[in-house]
Amino acid sequence: MTELLEVRSVTKRFGGLVANDDVSFTVGRGQIVGLIGPNGAGKTTMFNCVAGYFAPTEGEIHLDGHPVHGLSPEHCAKVGIARTFQVARTFTSMSVAENVMVGALMLRRNTTLARSKAMELLDFVGLARHADRAAGTLTVSEQRRLAVARALALSPKLLLMDEVMAGLNPTEVREAVDVVLKIRAQGISCLIVEHVLEGIMPIADRIVVLDYGKKIADGTPAQVSRDDRVIAAYLGE
Amino acid sequence: MKPPKETLDMNTLTLPAGARGDAPARPKKLHWNIALWMLGSIVLLVLPLFIDSPSHQNLLILILMAAQLGVAWNILGGFAGQVSLGHAAFFGIGAYTSTMLLMNFGVNPWLGALAGGALSVAVGTVIGWPTFRLKGHYFTMATIAIGELVQIVFNNWDAAGSAVGLTIPMDKQGIGMMIFAGKLPYYYLALGLLAISLGVSWWISRSFLGYYFRAIKDEPDAARSLGVSLTKYKLVALGFSSFLAALGGSLYAQKELYIDPNSVLHTGLSIKMALVSILGGVGSLFGPVVGAAAFTLIEEGSRILFGGTGRGTDLIVQAVIIIAIAVYKPSGLIGWGREIKDMVLRRKQGDAK
């Protein structure tokens, strides 16, 4: 059986800069995979390649056995890749529920159905009581969860989350972790870029570590945290 | 093996009680809206019957036509956030298509107007395909260039009367030819077209298109991540917008019975379409209507009061009023109205307590 997401030897160059250098890894079904590394390691570039925002210079990306490299972001959304952004990118002219409705409308172009699906998902991420508030008035933590609900409205196979825990206080990190675990319980695989290692280490099934664009480690959180190269990359040599 | 993703397919699930959020005042509010709508419609239907002076009737027609163009512009510029300053091109294409079909082939202007709308959508699609890759101000600049370009083409196109323009013969009159001696029929045509445009605009704002347009306006990258193709839906917005603007152009041609590049393709006209929307409240359904009424009254009022000096005082007064609104009420007159309404409501609630 193939893995859900397979990244095979992906290289992404911007002119002379190599942001990702021959990176391969997989995300299994129902797994949480953490993508970590120091600043500038190429995590977000890898994310953008998987979500269709960049086409890899070399290499292939497969979802469920089908090639997805080079597809547009909107096409990626349709084949089952949902994502959130580092900054929440909330639709500020809309209410909280309407934000999620935009996602739900991809599968069913019916606003009434989209509204009820949005309410379900807001309940799922704990924002149901804010449904009719202006989305721009939510806190940063709430907007991150709103972005997750919005992405889940696509009924994706794989959810990419870009730093959902950055800048949150410990309580908010716990809330975010709960949401991620609940998503996995629904059978959706998660690929998470994260700086907050205390948040991601306990819940990830696997961790992929990037440094200067190259993969330097890939394994369980326990294995990775004992890896000399990882320690060197994080603490400096 | 299939991934167990059905668990999150929530289309068919029912909501837990209370999750929907409570919206108690909704039915009552809708009631009020319908009452206001009907009152407004009746006033607009009988209003011209009490106004004898053709120049005052003409003023009302100008307001309705400006409102209709604002509503058309607002679908692209307001809902989808793509500020076009070349919309006169679509207005002009509408005016020229129906007029040239009528004069050269005797085509009924009603059909000519639809043909103009269709041509306008076709031209818009060809223009939109490359220009929609541009963001923000760069898109706006491209639309200005395209507006100028279309103007130059018609200024030099002999079959379209070049700079001299085209005069529609008045020999056949009546509803079939859309030519009338009096002003009143044009008033009702303009009102009808405004109603259609508002209907389309309302339908869009309620449908998935309205959500997609606003998503594109707010956060284009996030919209793409949710399966919204930017180019496709910007083209859809432009399609509706340019079709309605072209219908407005055909009506203008039939009302004035004379068109030239300066009257139907001028950049000032493009700016006016944007201005009435921005003045009234960009992105709102009735904003352009309110804006058109305010703008036309400011325009005509300042012309009457200050126009005689020959020094352009009226234009200066117009500019000052517009700048004042833009600076102090960026949400437009509609936004201002809402603020006042909220204030009154809050005061009422305070009294009740």
Boltz contact constraints between the chains, C-beta under 6 A:
constraints:
  - contact:
      token1: [A, 29]
      token2: [B, 3]
      max_distance: 6.0
  - contact:
      token1: [A, 73]
      token2: [B, 224]
      max_distance: 6.0
  - contact:
      token1: [A, 73]
      token2: [B, 225]
      max_distance: 6.0
  - contact:
      token1: [A, 74]
      token2: [B, 224]
      max_distance: 6.0
  - contact:
      token1: [A, 74]
      token2: [B, 227]
      max_distance: 6.0
  - contact:
      token1: [A, 74]
      token2: [B, 229]
      max_distance: 6.0
  - contact:
      token1: [A, 77]
      token2: [B, 227]
      max_distance: 6.0
  - contact:
      token1: [A, 78]
      token2: [B, 227]
      max_distance: 6.0
  - contact:
      token1: [A, 83]
      token2: [B, 225]
      max_distance: 6.0
  - contact:
      token1: [A, 89]
      token2: [B, 219]
      max_distance: 6.0
  - contact:
      token1: [A, 89]
      token2: [B, 222]
      max_distance: 6.0
  - contact:
      token1: [A, 91]
      token2: [B, 215]
      max_distance: 6.0
  - contact:
      token1: [A, 91]
      token2: [B, 218]
      max_distance: 6.0
  - contact:
      token1: [A, 91]
      token2: [B, 219]
      max_distance: 6.0
  - contact:
      token1: [A, 92]
      token2: [B, 218]
      max_distance: 6.0
  - contact:
      token1: [A, 93]
      token2: [B, 214]
      max_distance: 6.0
  - contact:
      token1: [A, 93]
      token2: [B, 218]
      max_distance: 6.0
  - contact:
      token1: [A, 101]
      token2: [B, 211]
      max_distance: 6.0
  - contact:
      token1: [A, 102]
      token2: [B, 211]
      max_distance: 6.0
  - contact:
      token1: [A, 102]
      token2: [B, 215]
      max_distance: 6.0
  - contact:
      token1: [A, 102]
      token2: [B, 226]
      max_distance: 6.0
  - contact:
      token1: [A, 103]
      token2: [B, 226]
      max_distance: 6.0
  - contact:
      token1: [A, 105]
      token2: [B, 208]
      max_distance: 6.0
  - contact:
      token1: [A, 105]
      token2: [B, 211]
      max_distance: 6.0
  - contact:
      token1: [A, 106]
      token2: [B, 227]
      max_distance: 6.0
  - contact:
      token1: [A, 109]
      token2: [B, 208]
      max_distance: 6.0
  - contact:
      token1: [A, 113]
      token2: [B, 11]
      max_distance: 6.0
  - contact:
      token1: [A, 117]
      token2: [B, 10]
      max_distance: 6.0
  - contact:
      token1: [A, 117]
      token2: [B, 11]
      max_distance: 6.0
  - contact:
      token1: [A, 119]
      token2: [B, 15]
      max_distance: 6.0
  - contact:
      token1: [A, 119]
      token2: [B, 19]
      max_distance: 6.0
  - contact:
      token1: [A, 119]
      token2: [B, 20]
      max_distance: 6.0
  - contact:
      token1: [A, 120]
      token2: [B, 10]
      max_distance: 6.0
  - contact:
      token1: [A, 123]
      token2: [B, 19]
      max_distance: 6.0
  - contact:
      token1: [A, 128]
      token2: [B, 19]
      max_distance: 6.0
  - contact:
      token1: [A, 131]
      token2: [B, 21]
      max_distance: 6.0
  - contact:
      token1: [A, 132]
      token2: [B, 21]
      max_distance: 6.0
  - contact:
      token1: [A, 155]
      token2: [B, 8]
      max_distance: 6.0
  - contact:
      token1: [A, 155]
      token2: [B, 9]
      max_distance: 6.0
  - contact:
      token1: [A, 157]
      token2: [B, 3]
      max_distance: 6.0
  - contact:
      token1: [A, 186]
      token2: [B, 7]
      max_distance: 6.0
  - contact:
      token1: [A, 186]
      token2: [B, 8]
      max_distance: 6.0
  - contact:
      token1: [A, 187]
      token2: [B, 3]
      max_distance: 6.0
  - contact:
      token1: [A, 187]
      token2: [B, 4]
      max_distance: 6.0
  - contact:
      token1: [A, 187]
      token2: [B, 5]
      max_distance: 6.0
  - contact:
      token1: [A, 187]
      token2: [B, 7]
      max_distance: 6.0
